[in-house]
Amino acid sequence: MFSFAHYFPFITLNAAVNKISEKVVEEQTMKETGVSTDAAQQVVVSFVKKKKNAERVEVASVEEKNGDWVFRGTCPIDLEGHPWAEKFEVIVDPKGKIKSADFSLL
């Protein structure tokens, strides 16, 4: 017969162990790569906002290429009073520094 009181401590302990192991894996990944994807994305968003004086920056894709993070996305700009969309590609090294940036109109 199934007894909830009998299995409850095992389920709770198992969930706690899983959370701890996920955190350890995440920390090891950050040590190996230097910076997480989220931290690198925040660097890119603040860089594009400052460079293009844009209020909104949308990151469409993130990929890892040769140990660097490649972020692609769009941001709205005002070109002589007309709203335009501009796409960007920003490459960030494993330490979180921007290596290159490429902007072009859509």
N, C-alpha and C positions, 0 to 999 in steps of 0.2 A: 504494500500500500504506500502511496506517495505521501510524504509528510513535509509540508512546506517548512516547518520549523527545523527539520533535519537538514535540508539542503540550503537554507538561507545563508549560514555563515560561509559555506563554500563559494556560493555565487558572489557574495560581497567581496571576499578575499581575492577571488579570481579577477574581478573587475579592477581592484586596486593594483594588482600585479601587472595587468595589461597596461594601465595608465603609466605606471612607473617605467615599464620597458619601452613604451612609445616615446617617453620623454628622453630616455637614455639614447635611443636611436637618433632622435632629432638633434640632440646635443653633439653626438659623434659626427653626424652629417655636417653640422655647422662648423665643427672643428676642421673637418677635411676640406670643405669647400671655402671656408673663410667667412662667408656671409650667406644668410638665407635668401630665398627668393623674395619673400615679403619685404625684407630690409632693402634689398637691391631695388625692388619696385618703388619703394618710398623715395629712394634717392633719385630715381628716374623721374617720377612724378614732380617732385619739387624742382628738379633741374629744368624740365620742360615748362613748368609754370613760370619760373623766373625768366627763362630765356625768351619765351614767346608772349609773356604777359597774358597768359590764358587762365581763366577761372576753372575750367574743367579739362582734365586730361584722361583719356580712356586708353588703357593698355589692352590691346587685343590678343597678343600672343607673347609667350615667353619660351625661349628655348636655350639650351646649353650647347655651346659650340666652341670646341677647342679649349674648354675650361672657363670660358667667359659666358656671361648671361647676355642674351640678345633680346631686347624688348622692342616690340612693334606696336604702334597704336596711332590714334588720331587726337587732334586738339583743334578746337575752333579758333579762328583768328579773324581780325577785322582788317580787310584790305581795301583801303580808300573808301570806307563807309559801307562796304558790302561784306556780309559774313561768308567766309570760306572755311573749308575743312583742310587741314594740313596733316599729312601723315609723317610719322617719324620712325627712325630706327636708332636706338641707343644701345651701345655695347658697354657693359660694365664688367670690370675684372673681378676675380674672386675676393679681393679685399674691399670691394664696394666703391671703387673709383671709376669714373667715366673715362673710357678709352676713346670713344668717338661717338659722334651724333650726326645723323643725316636727316634733313627735313625737305619735304617737297609737297607741292600743292596737289590735291586730288583732282 
